Amino acid sequence: MPDLTALTNAVQVGLGHYLGLSAILFSIGVLGVVFRRNALVMFMSVELMLTAVNLSLISFSRYMDDMHGHVFVLFVLAVAAAEAGVGLAILVEIFRKRDTVDVDEFRQLME
Amino acid sequence: MEGLFFYLFATVAVISAVAMVTRKDPVTSAFWLIFCFLNVAALFATLSAHLMAVLQVLIYAGAIMVFFLFVTMFLGKTKRAISKPNPVLYGIALLTVVGISWFMIGLSGGERVPFPEVDGRHGTIEAVSELMLSEYIFPFELTGLLLTIAVIGAVLLARRQAPGSRGTHFSSPRTPVARARESVAGGASDA
């Protein structure tokens, strides 16, 4: 086992690193929602954005030494599960009517 | 040691998130997203949020993504991956990315704010549940109500409709023909 002390000191991370990573993941999610036309992948990008927010909540929770952020993440998880369930049910219903999940084809809500 | 793990998991998480957005096949996207969620769960563990790391794997990477994969495979092939370039969308996306990054970096002071030492209770299931079942008991009950409503809504939406009622049947003889026509049209537009 090599001595990693110097390396460990060089890569000390703090709140800013986690917030930066959270911002990057959220931005990738935004780009996914904007540029992908497949409704399924758009939903996945929304999930990625929610996870990025969870990451920043938990890093703030660690920074403040306060557990309230963790409870919030639990609620976000529950809302994400509900959103995925209802959203995918709507998607299946649209697919039955239109035979596509390409959002460019969804010009009107219901024919 | 924490820093090394942060850089390892953060790099893999960002790479898999980019792969999730750029892959054409939704099934491949879903698998990359699962991989990304697993790495974020590892990051939660480095923040001593042990319960959240477990729940991230169980609920997100497990339940929700299996649900996504199930629906993706149920719906079958989809044709187009990236939309036609739209300058307004590019502008909005660029503004959002720059704005969020600027805000987050400004929020953290642009410097290394080290984490304080926490005791062993931080992030354990006892600490989280104590808080959730005392101070947050009302939102907790509301979450149960929300999930019940979501289940009822999903079942109502996805239920096969009775004959003669409004809407099409999934097993109607028209659907495979229309889907074949769709795939032929999609192949033509791709070429």
Contacts between the chains, C-beta under 8 A, distances in Angstrom:
chain1	res1	chain2	res2	distance
A	4	B	1	7.2
A	4	B	4	7.6
A	7	B	4	7.1
A	8	B	1	5.5
A	8	B	3	6.5
A	8	B	4	6.7
A	10	B	3	7.9
A	11	B	3	3.4
A	11	B	4	5.7
A	11	B	6	7.6
A	11	B	7	6.1
A	12	B	3	5.3
A	12	B	112	6.6
A	12	B	114	6.9
A	13	B	2	6.5
A	13	B	3	4.4
A	13	B	6	4.6
A	13	B	7	7.6
A	13	B	112	7.3
A	14	B	108	7.8
A	14	B	112	4.2
A	14	B	113	4.5
A	14	B	114	4.7
A	14	B	115	6.2
A	15	B	108	5.3
A	15	B	113	4.2
A	15	B	114	8.0
A	15	B	115	6.8
A	16	B	105	7.1
A	16	B	108	3.5
A	16	B	109	6.9
A	16	B	110	6.9
A	16	B	111	6.5
A	16	B	112	6.0
A	16	B	113	5.9
A	17	B	6	6.2
A	17	B	10	7.6
A	17	B	112	7.5
A	18	B	6	7.6
A	18	B	43	7.4
A	18	B	47	7.2
A	19	B	104	4.6
A	19	B	105	7.5
A	19	B	107	6.2
A	19	B	108	4.7
A	20	B	101	7.5
A	20	B	104	6.2
A	20	B	105	6.5
A	20	B	108	7.3
A	21	B	10	4.8
A	21	B	13	7.2
A	21	B	14	7.3
A	21	B	43	7.5
A	22	B	104	6.6
A	23	B	100	5.0
A	23	B	101	4.9
A	23	B	103	7.6
A	23	B	104	3.9
A	23	B	105	7.4
A	24	B	14	5.7
A	24	B	101	7.5
A	25	B	13	6.8
A	25	B	14	7.0
A	25	B	17	5.7
A	25	B	36	7.8
A	25	B	40	7.7
A	26	B	100	5.7
A	27	B	96	6.9
A	27	B	97	4.1
A	27	B	100	5.6
A	27	B	101	6.7
A	28	B	14	7.3
A	28	B	17	4.5
A	28	B	18	6.1
A	28	B	20	7.9
A	28	B	21	5.9
A	29	B	17	7.6
A	30	B	93	6.2
A	30	B	96	4.9
A	30	B	97	6.6
A	30	B	100	7.6
A	31	B	21	6.1
A	31	B	93	5.5
A	31	B	97	7.0
A	32	B	20	7.1
A	32	B	21	4.0
A	34	B	89	5.2
A	34	B	92	6.6
A	34	B	93	4.5
A	35	B	21	7.3
A	35	B	82	5.9
A	35	B	83	6.1
A	35	B	89	7.2
A	35	B	93	7.1
A	36	B	21	6.7
A	36	B	81	7.0
A	36	B	82	6.9
A	36	B	83	7.3
A	37	B	80	5.8
A	37	B	81	7.4
A	37	B	82	7.1
A	37	B	83	4.4
A	38	B	26	5.8
A	38	B	78	5.4
A	38	B	80	7.5
A	38	B	81	6.8
A	40	B	26	4.7
A	40	B	29	7.8
A	40	B	30	8.0
A	40	B	68	7.0
A	40	B	71	7.0
A	40	B	72	5.4
A	40	B	75	7.3
A	40	B	78	7.3
A	41	B	20	7.7
A	41	B	21	7.4
A	41	B	26	5.6
A	41	B	29	5.2
A	43	B	68	7.1
A	44	B	20	6.4
A	44	B	26	7.9
A	44	B	29	5.9
A	44	B	30	6.5
A	44	B	33	5.1
A	44	B	68	6.4
A	45	B	20	7.7
A	45	B	21	6.6
A	47	B	33	6.9
A	47	B	60	7.3
A	47	B	64	6.8
A	47	B	68	7.9
A	48	B	17	5.9
A	48	B	20	6.9
A	48	B	33	6.5
A	48	B	36	6.8
A	51	B	36	7.7
A	51	B	37	6.4
A	51	B	40	5.4
A	51	B	56	7.7
A	51	B	60	6.8
A	54	B	40	7.7
A	54	B	52	7.5
A	54	B	56	7.6
A	55	B	40	6.0
A	55	B	43	6.4
A	55	B	44	7.5
A	56	B	104	7.6
A	58	B	44	5.7
A	58	B	47	5.2
A	58	B	49	4.7
A	58	B	52	5.9
A	59	B	47	5.8
A	61	B	47	7.6
A	61	B	49	7.0
A	62	B	47	4.5
A	62	B	48	6.4
A	62	B	49	7.0
A	62	B	115	5.5
A	62	B	118	6.9
A	62	B	122	7.4
A	62	B	123	8.0
A	63	B	113	6.9
A	63	B	115	5.9
A	63	B	116	7.3
A	65	B	116	5.6
A	65	B	118	5.2
A	65	B	122	6.7
A	67	B	122	7.1
A	67	B	123	7.5
A	67	B	127	5.2
A	67	B	128	6.2
A	67	B	131	5.1
A	68	B	131	6.7
A	70	B	49	6.0
A	70	B	51	6.9
A	70	B	52	5.8
A	70	B	123	6.5
A	70	B	127	7.8
A	70	B	128	4.9
A	70	B	131	7.6
A	71	B	128	6.4
A	71	B	131	5.4
A	71	B	132	4.9
A	71	B	135	8.0
A	71	B	136	5.1
A	73	B	49	7.8
A	73	B	52	5.5
A	74	B	52	7.8
A	74	B	55	7.1
A	74	B	128	7.2
A	74	B	132	6.6
A	75	B	136	8.0
A	75	B	139	6.2
A	75	B	143	6.0
A	77	B	55	6.2
A	77	B	59	5.4
A	77	B	60	7.1
A	78	B	143	4.6
A	78	B	146	6.7
A	78	B	147	6.2
A	79	B	143	7.9
A	79	B	146	7.0
A	80	B	60	7.4
A	80	B	64	6.6
A	81	B	59	6.6
A	81	B	63	7.0
A	81	B	64	5.9
A	81	B	147	7.0
A	81	B	150	7.5
A	82	B	146	5.6
A	82	B	147	5.7
A	82	B	149	7.7
A	82	B	150	3.6
A	83	B	150	7.9
A	84	B	64	5.1
A	84	B	67	6.0
A	84	B	68	6.9
A	85	B	67	7.2
A	85	B	150	5.0
A	85	B	151	6.9
A	85	B	153	7.8
A	85	B	154	4.5
A	86	B	150	5.3
A	86	B	153	5.1
A	86	B	154	5.5
A	86	B	157	7.2
A	88	B	67	6.6
A	88	B	68	7.1
A	88	B	71	4.7
A	88	B	154	7.7
A	89	B	153	7.1
A	89	B	154	4.1
A	89	B	155	7.9
A	89	B	157	3.9
A	89	B	158	4.5
A	90	B	157	5.9
A	91	B	71	6.8
A	91	B	75	7.6
A	92	B	71	6.4
A	92	B	74	7.1
A	92	B	75	7.1
A	92	B	157	7.5
A	92	B	158	5.5
A	93	B	157	5.3
A	93	B	158	6.8
A	93	B	167	8.0
A	95	B	75	5.2
A	96	B	167	7.7
A	96	B	168	5.8
A	96	B	170	5.3
A	96	B	175	7.5
A	97	B	167	7.5
A	97	B	168	6.0
A	99	B	175	7.0
A	99	B	178	5.0
A	99	B	179	5.2
A	99	B	182	5.0
A	100	B	78	7.0
A	100	B	79	7.5
A	100	B	182	6.3
A	101	B	75	6.0
A	101	B	78	5.4
A	102	B	78	6.6
A	102	B	79	6.7
A	102	B	80	5.8
A	104	B	80	7.7
A	104	B	83	6.6
